[in-house]
Amino acid sequence: MIQAMGPAGTFGVPGPRDGATMEATGEPPTAARRGSVEPRVRLMRPGDADEVARLHVEGIPTGLLAELGAKFLARVYRALAECEEGFVFVATCAGDRVVGFVAGVTSVRAMYKRVLQKHGLSFGLAALKYVFSARMIRRILNTLRYPAKVESQYPDAELLSIVVAPEARGSGAATALLEALLAEFHARSVGEIKVMVGPDLERANAYYRKHGFRLAGQITSHGHPANIYTLATKSA
Ligand SMILES: CC(C)(COP(=O)(O)OP(=O)(O)OC[C@H]1O[C@@H](n2cnc3c(N)ncnc32)[C@H](O)[C@@H]1OP(=O)(O)O)[C@@H](O)C(=O)NCCC(=O)NCCS
């Protein structure tokens, strides 16, 4: 996630906002190419945030955000989807059930600044229970400092997190989400993006490589190594 949010992924021209679908962007709706589910991709709505947070906690259980809990995470995704630098797409199948999501940001640093300005107090209150946990405070501070560690060497824009429910993996949902993400970055004139992922997440690493991400380096995040991949959004 949101690396910013741990070893599995951190965390312009404003794109289509709440309620818009890919049709509204002029892009054709994307359907899975194989498997029994046929996900469609649309922007996350506020009402999807709880499900997105649940998918994140289950799919990336070791990151900081997952440790902060699904309720906190739902707030983070709502704030991210609202902020100018960020966007979240969901893949849905029958009955508009959310089976996956991807979150992107044009600049992690700018997103942090804006979100903290707007929601800092409520996030602070929600995280108050960790005030006596030196470990959690260290992790939160490390997360907030991480953009400074990588910004000179890697693109500002980032795929923060992607998760597909286990039953929808291998269905093409993850590819459809990535296509939507790249089209959105392209629409925002972003030429290159990065993603951070723990080297132990073999399936995620294979997924990024399969889609042309290039291993550009490694950093240590929260005491764990993280691979940094980059990808040109091309004509997206
Ligand atoms: C990462 C993720 C979104 C990819 O979605 P997916 O539907 O699994 O992706 P795909 O099936 O299209 O691609 C995965 C590729 O990994 C490889 N793969 C499949 N199973 C694997 C396994 N058990 N171990 C290693 N590689 C595997 C294959 O090469 C596969 O591609 P192919 O079969 O089409 O050639 C999904 O696996 C997921 O939600 N994982 C948990 C959360 C996570 O790790 N997120 C990334 C960190 S931000």
The ligand as a Gaussian input file, in Angstrom:
#p B3LYP/6-31G(d) Opt

LIG

0 1
 C       -0.662000      -8.376000      -6.860000
 C       -2.051000      -8.758000      -7.344000
 C       -2.962000      -7.519000      -7.365000
 C       -1.927000      -9.273000      -8.791000
 O       -3.186000      -9.711000      -9.225000
 P       -3.327000     -11.183000      -9.893000
 O       -4.718000     -11.351000     -10.369000
 O       -2.782000     -12.164000      -8.900000
 O       -2.315000     -10.985000     -11.104000
 P       -2.111000     -11.939000     -12.368000
 O       -2.689000     -13.304000     -12.125000
 O       -2.546000     -11.169000     -13.566000
 O       -0.518000     -12.000000     -12.446000
 C        0.230000     -12.604000     -11.458000
 C        1.381000     -13.313000     -12.113000
 O        2.132000     -13.865000     -11.047000
 C        2.601000     -15.157000     -11.423000
 N        2.101000     -16.037000     -10.383000
 C        0.893000     -16.633000     -10.243000
 N        0.850000     -17.331000      -9.103000
 C        2.032000     -17.162000      -8.497000
 C        2.607000     -17.628000      -7.296000
 N        1.896000     -18.403000      -6.457000
 N        3.875000     -17.278000      -7.004000
 C        4.595000     -16.496000      -7.838000
 N        4.098000     -16.009000      -8.992000
 C        2.837000     -16.340000      -9.321000
 C        2.159000     -15.439000     -12.789000
 O        3.219000     -15.069000     -13.629000
 C        0.986000     -14.498000     -12.995000
 O        0.899000     -14.070000     -14.294000
 P        0.333000     -15.068000     -15.505000
 O       -0.177000     -16.333000     -14.875000
 O       -0.767000     -14.281000     -16.145000
 O        1.498000     -15.229000     -16.373000
 C       -2.709000      -9.858000      -6.444000
 O       -1.942000     -11.042000      -6.527000
 C       -2.870000      -9.434000      -4.993000
 O       -3.855000      -8.789000      -4.633000
 N       -1.895000      -9.798000      -4.136000
 C       -1.947000      -9.451000      -2.696000
 C       -1.694000      -7.970000      -2.460000
 C       -0.331000      -7.519000      -2.958000
 O        0.683000      -8.195000      -2.790000
 N       -0.326000      -6.319000      -3.583000
 C        0.882000      -5.772000      -4.155000
 C        1.590000      -4.914000      -3.208000
 S        1.113000      -3.235000      -3.359000

